[in-house]
Each structure stands twice: as C-alpha cells, then as structure tokens.
C-alpha cells in the first residue's frame, strides 16, 4: 500500500502531495554567487547608452534605476559615466576629471 505522502524531486524542488491531492512546493534556499550581503532590495543595472537613441528616454529609465538602487548623487554620476559607450563615451574626453563625476555636467554634455 502506498504512503499517504508521495515525494517527487524536479529540478531541485521537492513536490509533496497527500492523499487529498493537495500540492505543497518546497523551494530550496538560493545559492549566492557574490560576496555582498543582500539587504532584500532589488538591484537594477542601468542600460548602456551610445548616443543613438533619445537621451530623455534613456535618462528617464536611468533615473528609475537610480531610485530603485538608492544611489546618492555621486554614485548616480559614476554609474551614468560608466554606462556610456560609443559616441556618448567619447564625450567624456571634453570633460575635466571632476565633471566626469558630476551628474549635471554629464547630462549637459550629452545634450550637446
């Protein structure tokens, strides 16, 4: 005679069913592959910007990522500078070192 609780394993998940055919899914703890502590908040990586798409659209998305990630002004500036590629990245050469770390200066040069 079969036990009242059957167990099946599928891709690391344990599926238990009882005689009433009620299913409970037990999800194993995720394995972290990075060294920083997860504070429970979602981290969003900004998209790259090469200057070929609309700047206003890009900055709208970038601002959302900044807010979700809780970046202060300095981090927001550094993430914007590091997200530039192609022609947009080349504009960094016209800025001083301090301007490359200033969000308003970066946005101003991208608007040229």
C-alpha positions in Angstrom: 0.0 0.0 0.0 1.3 3.5 -0.9 2.2 6.0 1.8 -0.2 9.0 2.2 2.6 11.4 1.3 4.4 10.9 -2.0 7.6 13.0 -2.8 8.9 13.9 -6.3 12.0 15.9 -7.0 12.1 18.1 -10.1 15.0 20.4 -10.8 15.9 20.8 -7.1 12.3 21.4 -6.0 10.5 18.9 -3.7 6.9 18.4 -4.6 4.8 16.8 -1.8 1.3 15.6 -2.3 -1.0 14.0 0.2 -4.0 11.7 -0.3 -6.3 14.7 -0.9 -4.1 15.7 -3.8 -3.0 19.0 -2.3 0.4 20.1 -3.5 3.0 22.0 -1.5 6.1 23.2 -3.2 9.2 23.4 -1.1 11.8 25.8 -2.7 15.4 25.3 -1.7 17.4 28.3 -0.5 19.1 30.1 -3.4 22.9 29.9 -3.6 24.5 33.3 -3.7 27.4 33.6 -6.1 28.5 37.0 -5.0 30.2 38.4 -1.8 28.0 41.3 -0.9 25.2 40.9 1.6 21.7 41.0 0.2 19.6 43.7 2.1 16.4 42.4 0.5 16.3 45.2 -2.1 16.3 44.6 -5.9 19.3 45.9 -7.7 18.9 47.1 -11.3 21.8 47.6 -13.7 21.4 50.6 -15.9 21.3 50.1 -19.7 24.2 51.2 -21.8 23.8 54.5 -23.7 25.6 55.0 -27.1 24.0 58.3 -28.1 21.9 56.9 -31.0 18.6 56.8 -29.0 16.7 59.6 -27.4 18.5 61.0 -24.3 15.3 61.9 -22.5 14.0 58.3 -22.8 17.3 56.9 -21.6 17.6 59.3 -18.6 14.0 58.5 -17.6 15.0 54.8 -17.3 18.3 55.7 -15.7 16.6 57.8 -13.0 14.3 54.9 -12.2 17.3 52.6 -11.8 19.0 55.2 -9.6 16.0 55.4 -7.4 15.4 51.6 -7.2 19.1 51.1 -6.3 19.2 54.0 -3.8 22.2 55.7 -5.4 23.3 59.0 -3.9 24.4 61.9 -6.3 28.0 60.7 -6.5 27.1 57.1 -7.3 24.5 58.2 -9.8 27.1 60.3 -11.6 29.6 57.4 -11.7 27.0 54.9 -12.9 26.0 57.3 -15.7 29.6 57.8 -16.8 30.3 54.1 -16.8 27.1 53.4 -18.8 28.3 55.4 -21.8 29.5 53.7 -24.9 30.4 54.7 -28.5 29.9 58.3 -29.4 28.4 59.1 -26.0 31.5 57.7 -24.3 33.8 59.8 -26.5 32.1 63.0 -25.0 33.8 62.2 -21.7 37.0 63.4 -23.2 35.8 67.0 -23.3 35.1 67.0 -19.6 37.5 67.5 -16.7 38.0 64.7 -14.2 35.7 66.5 -11.7 33.0 67.0 -14.4 33.1 63.3 -15.3 32.0 62.6 -11.7 29.2 65.3 -11.8 25.7 64.1 -12.9 24.6 67.6 -14.1 27.8 68.1 -16.1 27.4 64.6 -17.7 23.8 65.3 -18.7 24.8 68.8 -20.1 27.5 67.3 -22.4 25.1 64.5 -23.5 22.6 67.2 -24.5 25.0 68.8 -27.0 
